[in-house]
Amino acid sequence: MKSLTLLIVTKPHCSGCELMKRKTLNHPEVQMELEAKWDVYPYRAYEDDGSNDFIWYPTVVAYDGLFQVLRREEGFIPPYEFLVFLHLAEAKQLLNQKDYITCQQLLEMTCKTFPLSGLIPECLYYLGVVSHLAHNPRETARVWRILRETYPQTRWAHKVMLQWPEE
């Protein structure tokens, strides 16, 4: 058993589910990443009977080795973004394990490899978090300055504002 688990919940007659299977899960880079680190469990939901908390399909949930939720995403995710989703889930596990060096390396590699991802502001946020937890305040300040300057309208930049403007 691998240390990371991925649940992929789909539904019959779901175009996003079919696209996810065909385009994302069959993508060579995604398959390599999943085979290397993830136990993958597909689940096909048939009825919306209110017995689960899935409201949109596909829903992808990443778990750690203790089946604590690391990340969750609803709807189709293209391969480029799916790889970043997987890296952010792994980074959260590394943060929980206090493996700050490996986490920092993973987040830096993710930012460099996937610069156009919509998840990069979140990567930068957690890169600052891991720097802070590793007692590197200068690196935290540097990364969060980049986050504020490059992605000022994101919630991730708002979390690291040093001063809030008067309303």
MARDO-982604 format. One line per field, with one value per atom (N, C-alpha, C): residue number from 0; residue in one letter; atom name; x, y, z. Coordinates in steps of 0.05 Angstrom, whole numbers, plus 5000, padded with zeros to 4 digits. Atoms other than C-alpha are relative to their C-alpha. Example, Ala and Ser with C-alpha at 12.3 -4.5 7.8 and 13.67 -1.06 7.14 Angstrom:
REM MARDO-982604
nr = 0:0:0:1:1:1
rest = A:A:A:S:S:S
atom = N:CA:C:N:CA:C
px = 5018:5246:5018:4984:5273:4985
py = 4976:4910:5024:4976:4979:5022
pz = 5000:5156:5000:4999:5143:5014
***
This chain:
REM MARDO-982604
nr = 0:0:0:1:1:1:2:2:2:3:3:3:4:4:4:5:5:5:6:6:6:7:7:7:8:8:8:9:9:9:10:10:10:11:11:11:12:12:12:13:13:13:14:14:14:15:15:15:16:16:16:17:17:17:18:18:18:19:19:19:20:20:20:21:21:21:22:22:22:23:23:23:24:24:24:25:25:25:26:26:26:27:27:27:28:28:28:29:29:29:30:30:30:31:31:31:32:32:32:33:33:33:34:34:34:35:35:35:36:36:36:37:37:37:38:38:38:39:39:39:40:40:40:41:41:41:42:42:42:43:43:43:44:44:44:45:45:45:46:46:46:47:47:47:48:48:48:49:49:49:50:50:50:51:51:51:52:52:52:53:53:53:54:54:54:55:55:55:56:56:56:57:57:57:58:58:58:59:59:59:60:60:60:61:61:61:62:62:62:63:63:63:64:64:64:65:65:65:66:66:66:67:67:67:68:68:68:69:69:69:70:70:70:71:71:71:72:72:72:73:73:73:74:74:74:75:75:75:76:76:76:77:77:77:78:78:78:79:79:79:80:80:80:81:81:81:82:82:82:83:83:83:84:84:84:85:85:85:86:86:86:87:87:87:88:88:88:89:89:89:90:90:90:91:91:91:92:92:92:93:93:93:94:94:94:95:95:95:96:96:96:97:97:97:98:98:98:99:99:99:100:100:100:101:101:101:102:102:102:103:103:103:104:104:104:105:105:105:106:106:106:107:107:107:108:108:108:109:109:109:110:110:110:111:111:111:112:112:112:113:113:113:114:114:114:115:115:115:116:116:116:117:117:117:118:118:118:119:119:119:120:120:120:121:121:121:122:122:122:123:123:123:124:124:124:125:125:125:126:126:126:127:127:127:128:128:128:129:129:129:130:130:130:131:131:131:132:132:132:133:133:133:134:134:134:135:135:135:136:136:136:137:137:137:138:138:138:139:139:139:140:140:140:141:141:141:142:142:142:143:143:143:144:144:144:145:145:145:146:146:146:147:147:147:148:148:148:149:149:149:150:150:150:151:151:151:152:152:152:153:153:153:154:154:154:155:155:155:156:156:156:157:157:157:158:158:158:159:159:159:160:160:160:161:161:161:162:162:162:163:163:163:164:164:164:165:165:165:166:166:166
rest = M:M:M:K:K:K:S:S:S:L:L:L:T:T:T:L:L:L:L:L:L:I:I:I:V:V:V:T:T:T:K:K:K:P:P:P:H:H:H:C:C:C:S:S:S:G:G:G:C:C:C:E:E:E:L:L:L:M:M:M:K:K:K:R:R:R:K:K:K:T:T:T:L:L:L:N:N:N:H:H:H:P:P:P:E:E:E:V:V:V:Q:Q:Q:M:M:M:E:E:E:L:L:L:E:E:E:A:A:A:K:K:K:W:W:W:D:D:D:V:V:V:Y:Y:Y:P:P:P:Y:Y:Y:R:R:R:A:A:A:Y:Y:Y:E:E:E:D:D:D:D:D:D:G:G:G:S:S:S:N:N:N:D:D:D:F:F:F:I:I:I:W:W:W:Y:Y:Y:P:P:P:T:T:T:V:V:V:V:V:V:A:A:A:Y:Y:Y:D:D:D:G:G:G:L:L:L:F:F:F:Q:Q:Q:V:V:V:L:L:L:R:R:R:R:R:R:E:E:E:E:E:E:G:G:G:F:F:F:I:I:I:P:P:P:P:P:P:Y:Y:Y:E:E:E:F:F:F:L:L:L:V:V:V:F:F:F:L:L:L:H:H:H:L:L:L:A:A:A:E:E:E:A:A:A:K:K:K:Q:Q:Q:L:L:L:L:L:L:N:N:N:Q:Q:Q:K:K:K:D:D:D:Y:Y:Y:I:I:I:T:T:T:C:C:C:Q:Q:Q:Q:Q:Q:L:L:L:L:L:L:E:E:E:M:M:M:T:T:T:C:C:C:K:K:K:T:T:T:F:F:F:P:P:P:L:L:L:S:S:S:G:G:G:L:L:L:I:I:I:P:P:P:E:E:E:C:C:C:L:L:L:Y:Y:Y:Y:Y:Y:L:L:L:G:G:G:V:V:V:V:V:V:S:S:S:H:H:H:L:L:L:A:A:A:H:H:H:N:N:N:P:P:P:R:R:R:E:E:E:T:T:T:A:A:A:R:R:R:V:V:V:W:W:W:R:R:R:I:I:I:L:L:L:R:R:R:E:E:E:T:T:T:Y:Y:Y:P:P:P:Q:Q:Q:T:T:T:R:R:R:W:W:W:A:A:A:H:H:H:K:K:K:V:V:V:M:M:M:L:L:L:Q:Q:Q:W:W:W:P:P:P:E:E:E:E:E:E
atom = N:CA:C:N:CA:C:N:CA:C:N:CA:C:N:CA:C:N:CA:C:N:CA:C:N:CA:C:N:CA:C:N:CA:C:N:CA:C:N:CA:C:N:CA:C:N:CA:C:N:CA:C:N:CA:C:N:CA:C:N:CA:C:N:CA:C:N:CA:C:N:CA:C:N:CA:C:N:CA:C:N:CA:C:N:CA:C:N:CA:C:N:CA:C:N:CA:C:N:CA:C:N:CA:C:N:CA:C:N:CA:C:N:CA:C:N:CA:C:N:CA:C:N:CA:C:N:CA:C:N:CA:C:N:CA:C:N:CA:C:N:CA:C:N:CA:C:N:CA:C:N:CA:C:N:CA:C:N:CA:C:N:CA:C:N:CA:C:N:CA:C:N:CA:C:N:CA:C:N:CA:C:N:CA:C:N:CA:C:N:CA:C:N:CA:C:N:CA:C:N:CA:C:N:CA:C:N:CA:C:N:CA:C:N:CA:C:N:CA:C:N:CA:C:N:CA:C:N:CA:C:N:CA:C:N:CA:C:N:CA:C:N:CA:C:N:CA:C:N:CA:C:N:CA:C:N:CA:C:N:CA:C:N:CA:C:N:CA:C:N:CA:C:N:CA:C:N:CA:C:N:CA:C:N:CA:C:N:CA:C:N:CA:C:N:CA:C:N:CA:C:N:CA:C:N:CA:C:N:CA:C:N:CA:C:N:CA:C:N:CA:C:N:CA:C:N:CA:C:N:CA:C:N:CA:C:N:CA:C:N:CA:C:N:CA:C:N:CA:C:N:CA:C:N:CA:C:N:CA:C:N:CA:C:N:CA:C:N:CA:C:N:CA:C:N:CA:C:N:CA:C:N:CA:C:N:CA:C:N:CA:C:N:CA:C:N:CA:C:N:CA:C:N:CA:C:N:CA:C:N:CA:C:N:CA:C:N:CA:C:N:CA:C:N:CA:C:N:CA:C:N:CA:C:N:CA:C:N:CA:C:N:CA:C:N:CA:C:N:CA:C:N:CA:C:N:CA:C:N:CA:C:N:CA:C:N:CA:C:N:CA:C:N:CA:C:N:CA:C:N:CA:C:N:CA:C:N:CA:C:N:CA:C:N:CA:C:N:CA:C:N:CA:C:N:CA:C:N:CA:C:N:CA:C:N:CA:C:N:CA:C:N:CA:C:N:CA:C:N:CA:C:N:CA:C:N:CA:C:N:CA:C:N:CA:C:N:CA:C:N:CA:C:N:CA:C:N:CA:C:N:CA:C:N:CA:C:N:CA:C:N:CA:C:N:CA:C:N:CA:C:N:CA:C
px = 5017:5000:5018:4986:5025:4991:5007:5024:4978:5020:4975:4978:5023:4905:4983:5016:4862:4973:5026:4787:4989:5011:4756:4971:5029:4680:4988:5012:4643:4971:5029:4571:4994:5007:4539:4990:5010:4524:5011:4987:4572:5022:4981:4610:5027:4975:4662:5015:4988:4674:5014:4988:4686:5024:4977:4732:5023:4979:4771:5014:4989:4780:5016:4987:4798:5025:4978:4842:5020:4983:4869:5012:4990:4874:5016:4984:4902:5024:4977:4954:5025:4976:5024:5013:4987:5052:4982:5018:4990:5002:4998:4995:5026:4974:5069:4999:5002:5054:4983:5018:4996:5013:4987:5035:5022:4977:5094:4991:5006:5058:4972:5029:4983:4987:5019:4934:4974:5023:4875:4976:5025:4804:4978:5023:4749:4974:5026:4678:4979:5022:4616:4975:5025:4558:4977:5022:4491:4976:5023:4439:5008:4996:4438:4979:5020:4402:5005:4994:4433:5017:4984:4475:5030:4972:4541:5001:4998:4568:5012:4991:4585:4977:5021:4546:5006:4992:4585:5020:4982:4622:5016:4987:4675:5009:4988:4699:5025:4975:4771:5007:4992:4792:5026:4973:4864:5002:4997:4878:5029:4974:4940:4998:5000:4959:4981:5020:4910:4972:5025:4854:4988:5008:4853:5000:5002:4831:5022:4979:4889:4989:5011:4852:4975:5025:4785:4994:5006:4765:4976:5024:4699:5002:5001:4691:5025:4978:4737:5025:4974:4811:5018:4982:4857:5027:4976:4923:5020:4981:4966:4993:5009:4924:4998:5002:4914:5026:4973:4989:5006:4996:4991:4983:5018:4931:5014:4986:4970:5024:4976:5033:4991:5009:4994:4990:5009:4962:5025:4975:5031:5014:4987:5059:4986:5015:5004:5008:4992:5022:5028:4973:5096:5000:5002:5077:4990:5010:5037:5021:4978:5098:5024:4978:5142:5025:4978:5186:5002:5000:5198:5019:4981:5258:4988:5012:5223:4975:5024:5159:5009:4990:5198:5010:4991:5232:4977:5023:5166:4985:5014:5132:5016:4983:5191:4999:5001:5192:4973:5027:5117:4997:5002:5121:5016:4983:5177:4989:5009:5146:4973:5027:5074:4994:5003:5080:4973:5026:5013:4976:5022:4972:4986:5016:4916:5004:4994:4940:5027:4974:5008:4998:5001:4985:4998:5002:4967:5027:4973:5035:5018:4983:5069:4993:5008:5028:5012:4990:5048:5031:4971:5120:5009:4995:5119:4995:5007:5086:5023:4979:5139:5026:4977:5194:4998:5004:5164:5003:4998:5157:5029:4972:5230:5018:4986:5249:5018:4986:5270:4983:5018:5234:5007:4993:5273:4988:5011:5251:4969:5029:5179:4993:5006:5180:5004:4994:5211:4978:5021:5160:4974:5026:5100:5000:4999:5124:4994:5005:5125:4970:5029:5055:4983:5016:5028:5003:4995:5060:4990:5007:5045:4970:5028:4976:4984:5011:4948:4970:5029:4874:4992:5007:4878:4996:5004:4855:5026:4974:4925:5017:4985:4956:4987:5013:4903:5007:4993:4923:5028:4973:4994:5005:4997:4981:5011:4988:5023:4982:5019:4973:4976:5025:4901:4992:5008:4877:4974:5024:4824:4977:5024:4754:4984
py = 4976:5000:5025:4975:5069:5019:4982:5127:5021:4981:5168:4985:5013:5148:5020:4983:5178:4986:5009:5168:5017:4985:5186:4991:5006:5189:5010:4993:5188:4992:5006:5181:4993:5007:5149:5025:4979:5196:5028:4975:5249:5006:4993:5284:5007:4993:5313:4975:5025:5243:4986:5013:5214:5015:4983:5272:4996:5004:5263:4973:5026:5189:4999:5001:5198:5019:4980:5261:5001:4996:5265:4975:5024:5196:4983:5015:5167:5015:4984:5222:4987:5014:5191:5011:4989:5240:4995:5006:5231:4971:5028:5156:4994:5004:5158:5009:4989:5202:4982:5017:5158:4973:5026:5093:5002:4997:5120:5004:4991:5147:4995:5000:5135:4973:5021:5080:5013:4987:5098:4982:5015:5076:5015:4988:5092:4992:5007:5095:5012:4991:5100:5004:4993:5135:4997:5005:5115:5018:4984:5155:5023:4978:5222:4997:5005:5195:5015:4985:5243:4986:5015:5190:5007:4992:5222:5030:4971:5292:5008:4994:5290:5014:4985:5344:5005:4995:5349:4979:5022:5298:5008:5018:5277:5016:4989:5289:4984:5013:5273:5008:4995:5265:4986:5010:5256:4996:5007:5221:4993:5009:5209:4971:5028:5141:4994:5004:5151:5007:4993:5169:5026:4973:5241:5015:4986:5286:5021:4981:5324:5022:4981:5357:4987:5009:5353:5019:4983:5379:4988:5009:5375:5010:4992:5376:4990:5008:5360:5015:4987:5374:4992:5007:5377:4989:5013:5338:5020:4980:5400:5008:4992:5422:4976:5024:5350:4993:5006:5341:5019:4980:5405:4992:5009:5380:4977:5023:5315:5010:4990:5354:5016:4985:5400:4981:5020:5339:4987:5011:5308:5020:4980:5373:5003:4998:5376:4976:5023:5306:5004:4995:5326:5021:4980:5387:4987:5014:5343:4983:5017:5298:5016:4982:5359:4995:5004:5340:5025:4974:5412:5002:4998:5402:4987:5013:5352:5015:4984:5394:5024:4976:5456:4993:5008:5419:4994:5007:5392:5025:4975:5460:5017:4984:5495:4987:5014:5442:5004:4997:5448:5028:4972:5524:5004:4998:5517:4984:5018:5460:5008:4994:5486:5030:4971:5563:5011:4989:5573:4988:5012:5532:5021:4983:5568:4994:5008:5532:5011:4990:5567:5020:4983:5621:4984:5017:5566:4986:5011:5533:5020:4980:5598:5005:4996:5607:4978:5022:5538:4999:4997:5550:5019:4982:5609:4988:5014:5567:4982:5020:5513:5015:4984:5566:5011:4990:5596:4977:5022:5528:4989:5008:5513:5023:4977:5579:5015:4984:5616:5024:4977:5683:5016:4985:5716:4987:5014:5662:5003:4996:5667:5027:4973:5742:5003:4999:5734:4986:5014:5682:5014:4987:5718:5027:4975:5783:4994:5009:5747:4994:5007:5720:5025:4975:5789:5016:4983:5823:4986:5014:5769:4993:5009:5747:5015:4983:5806:4995:5003:5789:4973:5027:5718:5000:5003:5696:4993:5008:5668:5025:4975:5737:5016:4986:5766:4989:5012:5717:5010:4993:5744:5030:4971:5819:5009:4990:5856:5022:4979:5914:4999:4999:5914:5029:4972:5977:5006:4991:6018:4997:5003:6003:5025
pz = 5000:5000:5000:5002:4981:5022:4978:5029:4993:5009:4987:4986:5012:4965:4986:5017:4911:4995:5006:4907:4977:5023:4840:4998:5000:4844:4974:5025:4778:5000:5002:4755:4971:5028:4694:4985:5018:4636:5008:4991:4663:4980:5021:4607:5012:4987:4655:5010:4991:4683:4977:5024:4614:4990:5009:4595:5019:4980:4660:4995:5004:4646:4974:5026:4573:4998:5004:4576:5023:4977:4647:5010:4987:4677:4980:5019:4612:4990:5008:4604:5011:4991:4608:5025:4975:4660:5024:4977:4704:5008:4994:4698:5015:4987:4718:5029:4973:4779:5017:4985:4801:5006:4996:4792:5021:4982:4832:5029:4973:4893:5011:4993:4894:4997:5003:4908:4990:5013:4862:5002:4997:4876:4985:5013:4826:5014:4989:4853:4982:5017:4810:5016:4986:4843:4981:5018:4815:5005:4993:4852:5019:4980:4888:5021:4979:4948:5026:4976:4997:5020:4981:5030:4999:5001:5009:4996:5003:5004:4973:5027:4930:4985:5014:4893:4971:5028:4828:4992:5009:4787:4976:4981:4779:5025:4975:4850:5006:4994:4867:5029:4972:4940:5005:4994:4961:5031:4972:5028:5007:4991:5069:5009:4992:5098:5022:4979:5156:4990:5013:5107:5010:4995:5128:4973:5026:5071:4998:5006:5040:4981:5020:4982:4988:5013:4946:4977:5023:4878:4985:5015:4841:4971:5029:4765:4986:5018:4707:5007:4996:4719:4977:5022:4658:5011:4990:4663:5013:4990:4674:5029:4974:4734:5019:4983:4759:5013:4989:4768:5023:4978:4810:5024:4979:4850:5016:4987:4865:5016:4986:4884:5025:4977:4931:5022:4980:4965:5013:4989:4973:5018:4983:5000:5027:4975:5052:5018:4985:5074:5012:4990:5079:5022:4978:5120:5026:4976:5167:5013:4990:5174:5009:4993:5186:4984:5018:5127:4982:5012:5109:4975:5022:5063:4975:5024:5017:4990:5008:5018:4985:5014:4998:4972:5026:4942:4981:5017:4916:4991:5007:4918:4980:5018:4884:4972:5026:4829:4987:5011:4820:4988:5011:4812:4974:5024:4761:4977:5021:4722:4989:5008:4720:5004:4994:4718:4992:5010:4682:5015:4985:4731:5017:4983:4767:5030:4972:4830:5010:4991:4832:5023:4976:4881:5025:4977:4929:5006:4996:4917:5013:4988:4933:5029:4972:4996:5018:4984:5021:5000:5000:5000:5022:4978:5047:5027:4974:5102:5007:4993:5097:5007:4993:5098:5029:4972:5161:5020:4981:5194:5003:5000:5176:5012:4987:5212:4980:5020:5149:4993:5005:5154:4975:5024:5098:4975:5023:5049:5000:4998:5075:4988:5009:5063:4970:5029:4993:4984:5014:4971:5001:4997:4999:4986:5016:4966:4971:5028:4899:4997:5001:4914:4999:5000:4931:4975:5024:4871:4974:5025:4819:4999:4999:4842:5021:4978:4882:5005:4996:4871:5010:4991:4896:5031:4971:4965:5013:4989:4975:5006:4996:4967:5023:4979:5013:5028:4974:5068:5010:4992:5068:4998:5000:5064:5027:4975:5114:5012:4990:5119:4982:5015:5098:4995:5005:5063:5015:4986:5098:4980:5017:5072:4999
***
